[in-house]
Amino acid sequence: MSETVLDARGLNCPLPVLKANRMLRGMTPGERLRVLATDKASVTDFQVFCRETGHALVAFADQNGVFAFTIKRRADTLPDRAG
C-alpha cells in the first residue's frame, strides 16, 4: 500500500496539523498519510487531532528529532437519518 508524504519539517504549531488535515480531506478512506515534522508540539497535536477527527494514528517514530506520523484516513460515514 502506498502512502502520501507530507514534509512539514521546520513548521511550527499548528501548521503541520493544518496541512495534514487539508491533505486528508482530499484522500479516500483508508489511504495513508505520512507526516514528517520537527516541532515537538506536533507529538501531542497529532494524537489529539486523530482522536477528535476519527483518523487512525497507526504509527509514530522519533528519528533523531524528526517525528514521523502515519495516519490512516477515516471511513466516511453517512449521517443517521432515522427519525
Steps between C-alpha positions, in 0.01 A plus 500: 500500500645836402483803721515870436778691676459849644829667592414746779853524639583849619135598543367591844166427665231496368624486138594127484152396616324755278691385191436135586128568545484667159674205333284240678184671375612430143581135564271201483405299810772256601783687328805577709679829555852508641586833661856606581525777760765652726278698738489318836141619551396295197524179706207605719329690218470194275380276782221747581424566133454130424290439811270794418464436125480121496810450286727220625852577614647165396869572554728750668878521509760748621789485257770727648263791557287439192159373604331268250125444528307255284130584491229286340211704368173417668208345318235748406172428670159614398296685760233298673176614340269271695238692684 
